[in-house]
């Protein structure tokens, strides 16, 4: 089967049974998707720049400091990413209330998510501060890097509640169909972080501690801006700001399945990296390059998924089941089109991309075929991200959790067999593509069933 036939097969298999909406409706959906997805993409890209800025500044202090930052950053990133459900679940819940034309309840729902974020942040701080040296040791930090990693981790842990508030508040604004404010806050936060890091590390002579404090200050600054925006909205619409035990519990219950989904996905990525590491230094180096590119492409696709969460939630909240189905269909088409474009860009940019990461011919030789697999999988990834966002927007978390656990169960033996059967890095990425195909099929089954289409202000 040639490439064009392959893409059309994906498109035809994934289309819902409903007929295509009129051109005017498609144009309206396109405007909604673009209006939400483009700013969301900018905000997603801005977030990893925090770590890049820290690395660039700390790297000039010495190798041990940079190694310590690498270990601490990995721990912090894991701690925060586990709670990404704060954004996803809040987006869906708020968007439903917006669709039902009940803005006070929408903001009240968002406040429940923010209070949950503060509670979880306090728990994480209480866990990380006393265990920081042990965590650093478990991550394999050297004797010279460990003190720097512990210092950075303990100080930066103070910013975790702020980052969780940012996640929940971002979900509130996305649910309110506003992705521009998160973009502005993310860009401002990145610039403040870079300036504070440089000033405290070198100007104040605080070393790696200065980098940690600069990041914490920037994170709390972002959280305060979000809180001001949400509080103003609450006062404007007469929504209560007080913590509500029942609402916080409901937010936690809605987020629990998404936590299972996220942990399963993290496990898949860790297993893939562990298998690549067993294949040798060249393979793991090439794997990191492929994974970095795969993650970058995911930002573009995730932006469409974020738009899907907000739009689908709004349509279902407005009791417009057909509108939800139509926009789902249109977003799948967007996902395939963007996936094809990204795949072509990967193929064309490989000669320019690889030299940015390595000059080792052996690593390049290992990475080239793996990148081809990454490129070919992008249309599938596009469908997966879109349908993932659609089901999140519909509040279909339990299904997403079980589907991802099933995907993990399929992927794990396939990945572990790669070194046993003498496969190389390309086989590892073949297993990753298998994982995405399984995800696509499980999401397609749910989308075709229509069981996700539950209308009303609350699921």
C-alpha positions as CSV (number, residue, x, y, z in Angstrom):
1,X,0.0,0.0,0.0
2,X,1.4,3.4,-1.0
3,X,1.6,6.4,1.4
4,X,-1.5,8.1,0.0
5,X,-3.6,5.0,0.3
6,X,-2.3,4.5,3.8
7,X,-3.5,8.0,4.8
8,X,-6.9,7.6,3.2
9,X,-7.3,4.3,5.0
10,X,-6.7,6.0,8.3
11,X,-9.2,8.8,7.4
12,X,-12.0,6.5,6.2
13,X,-11.6,4.1,9.2
14,X,-11.8,6.9,11.7
15,X,-14.6,8.9,10.4
16,X,-17.8,8.8,12.5
17,X,-21.0,7.4,10.9
18,X,-22.6,10.9,10.8
19,X,-22.5,12.6,7.4
20,X,-20.0,15.4,6.9
21,X,-21.4,18.8,8.2
22,X,-22.0,21.6,5.6
23,X,-19.1,23.7,4.5
24,X,-20.2,26.7,6.6
25,X,-20.2,24.6,9.7
26,X,-16.7,23.2,8.9
27,X,-15.4,26.7,8.5
28,X,-16.9,27.7,11.8
29,X,-15.2,24.6,13.4
30,X,-11.9,25.6,11.7
31,X,-12.1,29.1,13.2
32,X,-12.8,27.7,16.7
33,X,-9.9,25.2,16.4
34,X,-7.4,27.7,15.2
35,X,-8.4,30.3,17.7
36,X,-7.8,27.9,20.6
37,X,-5.0,25.7,19.2
38,X,-2.5,28.3,18.1
39,X,-2.2,30.2,21.4
40,X,-2.2,26.8,23.2
41,X,0.7,25.7,21.1
42,X,2.7,28.8,22.0
43,X,2.0,28.2,25.7
44,X,3.1,24.5,25.4
45,X,6.3,25.5,23.7
46,X,7.1,28.2,26.3
47,X,6.9,25.8,29.2
48,X,10.0,23.6,28.4
49,X,12.0,26.8,27.9
50,X,12.1,27.2,31.7
51,X,14.4,24.1,31.9
52,X,16.4,25.2,28.9
53,X,17.1,28.7,30.4
54,X,18.1,27.1,33.7
55,X,20.4,24.7,31.9
56,X,22.1,27.4,29.9
57,X,22.8,29.5,32.9
58,X,23.8,26.8,35.3
59,X,25.9,25.1,32.7
60,X,28.5,27.8,33.0
61,X,28.9,27.1,36.7
62,X,30.4,23.7,36.0
63,X,29.7,20.1,35.0
64,X,28.7,19.0,38.5
65,X,26.2,21.8,38.9
66,X,24.7,21.0,35.5
67,X,24.5,17.3,36.3
68,X,22.8,18.1,39.6
69,X,20.3,20.3,37.8
70,X,19.6,17.5,35.3
71,X,18.7,15.1,38.1
72,X,16.6,17.6,40.1
73,X,14.8,18.8,36.9
74,X,13.9,15.2,36.0
75,X,12.4,14.7,39.5
76,X,10.5,17.9,39.4
77,X,9.2,17.4,35.9
78,X,7.9,14.0,36.9
79,X,6.3,15.3,40.0
80,X,4.4,18.1,38.1
81,X,3.5,16.1,35.0
82,X,1.8,13.4,37.1
83,X,-0.8,16.1,38.1
84,X,-1.5,17.3,34.6
85,X,-5.0,16.0,35.1
86,X,-5.6,19.3,37.1
87,X,-5.6,21.0,33.7
88,X,-7.4,18.4,31.7
89,X,-10.3,17.6,34.1
90,X,-10.8,21.2,34.9
91,X,-11.0,22.2,31.2
92,X,-13.7,19.6,30.6
93,X,-15.8,20.5,33.7
94,X,-15.6,24.3,33.1
95,X,-16.4,24.0,29.4
96,X,-19.5,22.0,30.1
97,X,-20.8,24.8,32.4
98,X,-19.9,27.4,29.8
99,X,-21.9,25.5,27.2
100,X,-24.8,25.4,29.7
101,X,-24.5,29.2,29.9
102,X,-23.8,29.0,33.6
103,X,-20.6,31.1,34.1
104,X,-20.8,31.3,37.9
105,X,-20.9,27.5,38.2
106,X,-18.1,27.3,35.6
107,X,-15.8,29.5,37.7
108,X,-16.9,27.7,40.9
109,X,-15.9,24.4,39.3
110,X,-12.6,26.0,38.4
111,X,-12.0,27.2,42.0
112,X,-12.5,23.6,43.2
113,X,-9.7,22.5,40.9
114,X,-7.4,25.3,42.2
115,X,-8.1,24.4,45.8
116,X,-7.3,20.8,45.0
117,X,-4.0,22.0,43.4
118,X,-3.0,23.8,46.5
119,X,-3.8,20.8,48.7
120,X,-1.8,18.5,46.4
121,X,1.1,21.0,46.3
122,X,1.3,21.1,50.1
123,X,1.4,17.3,50.2
124,X,4.2,17.1,47.6
125,X,6.3,19.7,49.5
126,X,5.9,17.7,52.7
127,X,7.1,14.6,50.9
128,X,10.0,16.1,48.9
129,X,11.7,18.3,51.5
130,X,12.8,15.5,53.9
131,X,13.4,12.9,51.2
132,X,15.3,15.0,48.7
133,X,18.7,13.4,49.4
134,X,17.2,9.9,49.0
135,X,15.4,10.8,45.8
136,X,18.6,12.2,44.3
137,X,20.5,9.1,45.2
138,X,17.8,6.8,43.7
139,X,18.1,8.8,40.4
140,X,21.8,7.9,40.3
141,X,23.4,11.3,40.9
142,X,27.2,11.1,41.4
143,X,28.8,12.1,44.7
144,X,29.9,15.5,43.2
145,X,26.5,16.3,41.6
146,X,24.3,15.1,44.5
147,X,24.7,18.1,46.8
148,X,23.8,20.5,43.9
149,X,20.8,18.3,43.0
150,X,19.6,18.2,46.6
151,X,19.9,22.0,47.0
152,X,18.0,22.7,43.7
153,X,15.3,20.1,44.5
154,X,14.6,21.4,48.0
155,X,14.3,25.0,46.9
156,X,12.4,24.3,43.7
157,X,9.9,22.1,45.6
158,X,8.6,25.3,47.1
159,X,7.4,26.2,43.6
160,X,5.4,23.0,43.1
161,X,2.1,24.3,44.5
162,X,2.4,27.3,42.2
163,X,2.9,25.1,39.2
164,X,-0.1,23.0,40.1
165,X,-2.2,26.2,40.5
166,X,-0.9,27.2,37.1
167,X,-2.1,23.8,35.7
168,X,-5.6,24.1,37.3
169,X,-6.0,27.8,36.4
170,X,-4.9,27.1,32.8
171,X,-7.7,24.5,32.7
172,X,-10.2,27.1,34.0
173,X,-9.2,29.5,31.2
174,X,-9.2,26.8,28.5
175,X,-12.7,25.8,29.6
176,X,-13.7,29.4,29.3
177,X,-12.4,29.2,25.7
178,X,-9.5,31.4,26.5
179,X,-6.0,30.1,25.5
180,X,-4.5,33.6,24.9
181,X,-4.0,34.5,28.5
182,X,-2.1,31.2,29.2
183,X,0.2,32.1,26.3
184,X,0.9,35.6,27.6
185,X,1.5,34.3,31.1
186,X,3.8,31.5,29.9
187,X,5.9,33.9,27.8
188,X,6.1,36.5,30.6
189,X,7.0,33.7,33.1
190,X,9.8,32.4,30.8
191,X,11.3,35.9,30.4
192,X,11.1,36.6,34.2
193,X,12.7,33.2,34.9
194,X,15.6,33.9,32.6
195,X,16.3,37.4,34.0
196,X,15.9,36.3,37.7
197,X,18.2,33.3,37.1
198,X,21.0,35.4,35.6
199,X,20.7,38.0,38.3
200,X,20.6,35.6,41.2
201,X,23.2,33.1,39.9
202,X,25.8,35.6,38.8
203,X,24.7,39.0,40.1
204,X,24.0,37.8,43.6
205,X,26.5,35.0,43.5
206,X,24.1,32.4,44.8
207,X,25.1,29.7,42.3
208,X,22.7,26.9,41.6
209,X,20.5,28.0,44.6
210,X,20.0,31.3,42.8
211,X,18.7,29.4,39.7
212,X,16.2,27.5,41.9
213,X,15.0,30.6,43.7
214,X,14.7,32.5,40.4
215,X,12.5,29.7,39.0
216,X,10.4,29.6,42.2
217,X,9.8,33.3,42.1
218,X,8.8,33.2,38.4
219,X,6.4,30.2,39.1
220,X,4.7,32.0,42.0
221,X,4.4,35.1,39.9
222,X,2.6,33.1,37.2
223,X,0.3,31.6,39.8
224,X,-0.6,35.0,41.2
225,X,-1.4,36.4,37.8
226,X,-3.7,33.4,37.1
227,X,-5.4,33.8,40.6
228,X,-6.0,37.5,40.0
229,X,-7.7,36.7,36.6
230,X,-9.8,33.9,38.1
231,X,-10.7,35.8,41.2
232,X,-11.8,38.8,39.1
233,X,-14.0,36.6,37.1
234,X,-15.5,35.0,40.2
235,X,-16.4,38.4,41.7
236,X,-17.8,39.6,38.4
237,X,-20.2,36.6,38.2
238,X,-20.9,36.2,41.9
239,X,-19.1,32.9,42.3
240,X,-17.9,31.8,45.7
241,X,-14.1,31.7,46.3
242,X,-14.3,29.6,49.5
243,X,-13.1,26.0,49.4
244,X,-15.9,23.5,49.0
245,X,-15.2,20.0,50.3
246,X,-17.8,18.3,48.0
247,X,-16.5,20.2,45.0
248,X,-12.8,19.5,45.7
249,X,-13.7,15.8,46.2
250,X,-15.5,15.8,42.8
251,X,-12.5,17.4,41.1
252,X,-10.3,14.7,42.6
253,X,-12.6,11.9,41.5
254,X,-12.7,13.3,38.0
255,X,-8.9,13.5,37.9
256,X,-8.2,10.1,39.3
257,X,-8.7,8.2,36.0
258,X,-6.6,10.7,34.1
259,X,-3.9,10.2,36.7
260,X,-3.9,6.5,35.9
261,X,-3.7,7.3,32.2
262,X,-0.8,9.7,32.7
263,X,1.1,7.2,34.9
264,X,0.6,4.4,32.3
265,X,1.9,6.7,29.6
266,X,5.0,7.7,31.7
267,X,5.6,4.0,32.3
268,X,5.6,3.3,28.5
269,X,8.2,6.1,27.9
270,X,10.4,4.8,30.8
271,X,10.3,1.2,29.4
272,X,11.2,2.4,25.9
273,X,14.2,4.3,27.3
274,X,15.3,1.4,29.5
275,X,15.2,-1.0,26.5
276,X,17.1,1.5,24.3
277,X,19.8,1.8,27.1
278,X,20.3,-2.0,27.0
279,X,21.2,-1.7,23.3
280,X,24.3,0.3,23.9
281,X,25.5,3.9,24.2
282,X,24.9,4.7,20.5
283,X,21.4,3.4,20.7
284,X,20.4,5.3,23.9
285,X,22.0,8.5,22.5
286,X,20.0,8.2,19.3
287,X,16.9,7.3,21.2
288,X,17.1,10.5,23.2
289,X,17.3,12.5,19.9
290,X,14.3,10.7,18.5
291,X,12.4,11.1,21.8
292,X,13.2,14.8,21.9
293,X,11.8,15.3,18.4
294,X,8.8,13.1,19.1
295,X,8.0,15.2,22.2
296,X,8.4,18.4,20.2
297,X,5.9,17.2,17.6
298,X,3.6,16.2,20.3
299,X,3.3,19.9,21.3
300,X,1.7,20.7,18.0
301,X,-0.7,17.8,18.1
302,X,-1.5,18.4,21.8
303,X,-2.5,22.0,20.9
304,X,-5.3,20.6,18.8
305,X,-6.2,18.2,21.6
306,X,-6.5,21.1,24.0
307,X,-8.8,22.9,21.6
308,X,-10.8,19.6,21.4
309,X,-11.2,19.5,25.2
310,X,-12.6,23.0,25.4
311,X,-14.9,22.9,22.3
312,X,-16.3,19.4,22.9
313,X,-17.1,20.2,26.6
314,X,-18.9,23.4,25.5
315,X,-21.0,21.6,22.9
316,X,-22.0,18.8,25.3
317,X,-22.8,21.3,28.0
318,X,-25.1,23.1,25.5
319,X,-26.9,19.8,24.8
320,X,-25.7,19.9,21.2
321,X,-24.8,16.2,20.6
322,X,-24.7,16.6,16.8
323,X,-22.4,19.6,17.1
324,X,-20.0,17.6,19.3
325,X,-20.0,14.8,16.7
326,X,-19.4,17.2,13.9
327,X,-16.5,19.0,15.6
328,X,-15.0,15.6,16.5
329,X,-15.0,14.6,12.9
330,X,-13.4,17.9,11.8
331,X,-10.7,17.7,14.4
332,X,-9.8,14.2,13.3
333,X,-9.3,15.6,9.8
334,X,-7.1,18.3,11.3
335,X,-5.1,15.7,13.3
336,X,-4.5,13.6,10.1
337,X,-3.5,16.7,8.1
338,X,-1.2,18.1,10.7
339,X,0.3,14.6,11.3
340,X,1.1,14.3,7.5
341,X,2.7,17.7,7.5
342,X,4.8,17.0,10.5
343,X,5.9,13.7,9.1
344,X,7.0,15.3,5.9
345,X,8.9,18.0,7.8
346,X,10.7,15.3,9.8
347,X,11.8,13.5,6.6
348,X,13.0,16.7,5.0
349,X,14.7,18.1,8.0
350,X,16.6,15.0,9.2
351,X,19.9,16.2,7.6
352,X,19.6,19.5,9.4
353,X,18.2,18.2,12.7
354,X,20.7,15.5,13.6
355,X,23.9,17.7,13.6
356,X,22.3,19.9,16.2
357,X,22.5,16.9,18.7
358,X,25.5,14.9,17.6
359,X,28.5,14.7,15.4
360,X,29.0,10.9,16.0
361,X,28.4,9.0,12.8
362,X,27.4,5.9,14.7
363,X,24.7,7.8,16.6
364,X,23.5,9.3,13.3
365,X,23.3,5.9,11.7
366,X,21.2,4.6,14.6
367,X,18.9,7.7,14.6
368,X,18.1,8.0,10.9
369,X,15.9,4.9,10.5
370,X,14.3,5.6,13.9
371,X,13.4,9.1,12.8
372,X,11.8,7.6,9.6
373,X,9.5,5.5,11.9
374,X,8.7,8.7,13.9
375,X,7.8,10.5,10.7
376,X,5.6,7.7,9.4
377,X,3.7,7.4,12.7
378,X,2.7,11.1,12.8
379,X,-0.7,10.7,11.1
380,X,-1.6,8.0,13.6
381,X,-0.3,10.3,16.4
382,X,-2.5,13.1,15.1
383,X,-5.6,11.0,15.4
384,X,-4.6,9.7,18.8
385,X,-4.0,13.2,20.3
386,X,-7.3,14.5,18.8
387,X,-9.5,11.7,20.0
388,X,-7.7,11.7,23.4
389,X,-8.7,15.4,23.7
390,X,-12.2,14.8,22.5
391,X,-12.8,12.1,25.2
392,X,-11.2,14.2,27.9
393,X,-13.5,17.1,26.9
394,X,-16.4,14.7,27.2
395,X,-15.3,13.7,30.7
396,X,-14.7,10.1,29.6
397,X,-11.7,9.6,32.0
398,X,-12.5,6.1,33.2
399,X,-12.4,4.8,29.6
400,X,-9.2,6.6,28.9
401,X,-7.6,5.1,32.0
402,X,-8.5,1.5,31.1
403,X,-7.5,2.0,27.4
404,X,-4.1,3.3,28.4
405,X,-3.6,0.4,30.9
406,X,-4.5,-2.0,28.1
407,X,-2.0,-0.2,25.8
408,X,0.7,-0.5,28.4
409,X,0.0,-4.3,28.7
410,X,0.4,-4.7,24.9
411,X,3.4,-2.5,24.6
412,X,5.5,-3.9,27.5
413,X,6.1,-7.4,26.1
414,X,6.6,-6.1,22.6
415,X,9.3,-3.7,23.8
416,X,11.0,-6.2,26.1
417,X,11.3,-8.6,23.2
418,X,13.4,-6.2,21.1
419,X,16.8,-7.0,22.7
420,X,15.9,-10.7,23.1
421,X,15.2,-11.0,19.4
422,X,18.3,-9.0,18.5
423,X,16.4,-5.9,17.3
424,X,17.8,-2.4,17.3
425,X,16.6,1.1,18.0
426,X,14.4,1.0,14.9
427,X,12.5,-1.9,16.5
428,X,12.1,0.0,19.7
429,X,10.4,2.8,17.8
430,X,8.4,0.2,15.9
431,X,7.1,-0.9,19.3
432,X,6.3,2.8,20.1
433,X,4.4,3.0,16.8
434,X,2.5,-0.2,17.8
435,X,1.6,1.5,21.0
436,X,0.2,4.5,19.2
437,X,-1.8,2.2,16.8
438,X,-3.3,0.4,19.8
439,X,-4.2,3.7,21.4
440,X,-5.8,4.9,18.1
441,X,-7.9,1.7,17.8
442,X,-9.1,1.9,21.4
443,X,-10.0,5.5,21.0
444,X,-11.7,4.9,17.7
445,X,-13.8,2.2,19.1
446,X,-15.0,4.6,21.8
447,X,-15.6,7.4,19.4
448,X,-17.6,5.2,17.0
449,X,-19.7,3.9,19.9
450,X,-21.0,7.3,20.7
451,X,-21.1,6.5,24.4
452,X,-18.9,9.5,25.1
453,X,-21.7,11.8,23.9
454,X,-23.3,12.6,27.3
455,X,-24.9,16.0,27.3
456,X,-25.7,18.4,30.1
457,X,-23.9,20.8,32.5
458,X,-22.3,17.8,34.4
459,X,-21.5,14.3,33.2
